[in-house]
Amino acid sequence: MKLQTLDDSDYKRIPIFNLIKYLANRIVADGEIKLTQNGNLPKKIVSELYSQGFIEDYFIDNGLSKPYYEEKIEGIHLTRILLQLSGMTKKRNNKISLTLKGKRLLSNNDELLKLIFKTFTQKFNWGYFDLYETEAGQMGFAFSLFLVSKYGDTKRLDKFYAKKYFNAFPKFLDSSEFNDVLSEEQLERCYSIRTFDRFMDYFGLIQIDADDKIIPDEKFITKTDLLDKFIHFEPHQSIPE
């Protein structure tokens, strides 16, 4: 799997990239941002980030919550975490500021996106938001990307991909945790949310069509053109004897 350079206009279509870049520029403008006692972004910044329209939140959009609390909005919470894990920000006296690395990357969309992608897939724990003690979804994430690249021209149920994924990684279905705690339906839902809602959709690689529910009855996945523009798959090369 190789990550490729996108056109300038493509970067504007990637939600998590634009959230990170907006917040990083906001930090530069202010010099630093003082966090709350819990170490989160202040309400004013959270509201400003959400108002940019890069992401949607079911509870906010349905009037059940306000866009004030970082920890309650996954996309914004993830944005601050990725800035930290990637080394773009530093924290001192409960204030965050950009590192020299962070400032440099703000002017290089290609390097910035690839760093965010690698940080999310290799450093961030995908179980952080759901607390399922399984690596389902994160382990073999490139295989999921390959599946969507191959089959994603046609709108398909998320379960179509989940079944192919668990056929390729049967250890998750055979684990004691699955047998004792998680049903197959729960494990498929865990995979779907981690892979599609919190990964590919945040990176603009897919379109999700689903019921307007917290847990939709059906979720259909279609790839966007960004997937094949950003990610290129090549077959393994045989090693000469």
N, C-alpha and C positions, 0 to 999 in steps of 0.2 A: 504494500500500500504506500503510495507516494502522495504527499500534499503538494498541490500546484498553486501557482500564482493566479489570482483572480483579476478581472478588470476593475477599474476604480469604482464603477457604478455598482458592482456586485457587493461590495462591503456594506453598502447602505441597506442591504436586504437581510443582514444577519443580526438578529435581536441581541444576543449576548455580547457580540462584538461592539455594537453601538452603545449598549448600556455601559460597558467597561470604558469605552473611549469617552463617553459623555462624563462619567464620574471622574475619570482621570483628569480631564480638562478642567472640571470644576475644582478639583483639588489644586491644580496648578494656579488657577485664577485666585483662589483664596490663600494659597501658600500652604495651608494645612486645614484639616477639618477635625473639630473636637467631637469625640464620640460620646454616646450616652454612658451612664454608669455600667450598663450591661455590655458595653463595647460595641454597640451598634451605631449606625448612622442616625443623625438627628431627624426628627419628623419632617422638617422643612426640606431637607435634601431628599428624603424618601419620596415625598409628595412630588417634588420637582422631577425626579427620575421617572416616576410612574406616569406623569403627565406627558412625557415625550412620546408615549404610545408604542414603545418598542416591544412591550410584552402586555399580556392580558392576565387578569386574575378573576376567577369565577366569583369569589366572594365580594370583591370590590365592584365588579361590573354589575352585579345583581343587588347592590345596595346593602349587602350584609356586613360589610367592613369598610374601613377608611384606609386610604393609602398613606398611613403614617408610620407603621411599624415594620422595620426592615425584616425582622425575623418571621413575620407573617406573610411575606411576599417572596416566594422562592427565587424568582428571577433576580430580584434586587439583592437578596441575601447572598445568593450565589455569586453575584457580581463582586461584592466586597471580598468574599472569600478567595475568589480567583485572583483578584488583584494582589492579595497578600501571598497566596501560595506561589504565584509566578515570580515573586520578587519585585513587582512593580511599585509596591508601597511598603513603607516601614511605619511602625507604631512606636511612639514615644510619649510618655506622660498622657496616655489615653487620647492622643491625637495622631491622625494619619497624614502622611505626606508622601509625595512621589520620590522614588529613588532616582538616581542618575539613569539607571537602566530604564525605568518607567518613562522618564522624560524623552529619552532617545527613541523609544519604540513608538511614541505617539505620532511620529512623523513617518513611520514605516508600516503601512497597513499589512503588508505581506508577512513581515516578521511578527507583528503583533498578533495576527489571527492564528498563525501557526503555534505561537507560544501559548495562547489561550487554549487552543485545541489540545495540545500535548499536556498542558496542566490539568485540564478537565478530565482527560481520559487516563492519565497516568499518576497524578498526584491526589486529585480530589476523590474522596470515598463516596461512591454512588449510593451507598446505604445511609448517608448522613440524613436525608430527609424522610426516610421511611423506617429505618431501624431494623429492617429485615437482616438477619445475620447470614447473608448469602452473597456471593460474588456474582450472582446471576445478572446478566446484562453487561457488567463492566468487563468481566473476563470474556474475551472473544468478541469485544465490541466491533473489531474490524470485520468479523464474519457477518455481523448484522448489517454493517454498511455495504458489504459485498452483496448480500441478499437483496437489499433495497435497490442497489444499483442495477441488479440483474432483473428483478421482478417489478420494480416500482413504477414503470410506465403505466401499468394497469392498477386501478384502485383496488386494494386488497385489505381484508381484515387484518388487524394486528395479530390475531391468533394464527394466521397463516405463517407469519414470520416466527412467532413464538414456538410453534411446533417444529419448524425446521431448526431453530436454534437449539432446542432441547434434544432433538435427535442428534445434533452434532456434539452436544455437551451433556450426555446422559447422566453424568455424575451428580448433577443437581437434583434430578428426579430420584436417584438412588440413595441420596444422602439421608442420614437419620433425622436431620432437621425437617426435611420435606415430609418424611413419613410420620413424624411425631407432631409437627406443628402446622406446616403449610399444606393445603390441598393443592392439587395440580392447577386448579383455577386461580388460586391465590398467587401461585408462583408465576403463572403466565401474566397475571395482572401486574405483578412486581416488575417483571421483565419489560412489559409494554410501557409502563410509566417511566421507568428509568431510561429505556432506549429511545422511545419516541417523544414523550412529553418533555423530559428534562435534558435530553441530549440532541437528537437530530432536529427537533423543532426549534430549540434555542439557537441552533447554528444555521437555521434556514434551509436545511437539506431536504425537508419533507413538508407536505401539507397534510394536516389532520382534519378529517371530516367526522364529526361525532355529534351525538345528542347533546343538548345543552344541559348536561347533568354533571355532578361531581364525579360520579362513576358511570360513564355512558354504557348503554346496553350494547352498542356496537361502535367500534372505532375503525375507520378506514384510513389507510396510509397510501399516499402517492408521493413519489420523489419529485423534487424541483430540479431545474437544470443546474442549480448550484452544486448538487452532489457530484455529478460527473465532471463538472468544471474544476472542483476543488480537490476531489479524490480520484486517483488513478490506480487501477489494480493491474498488476502484471503477474503472469504465472511464475511459479518458482523455477529457477534455472537449475538444470541438472549439473552436478559436480563431476568434472572429468576424473576418471580413475588414474 
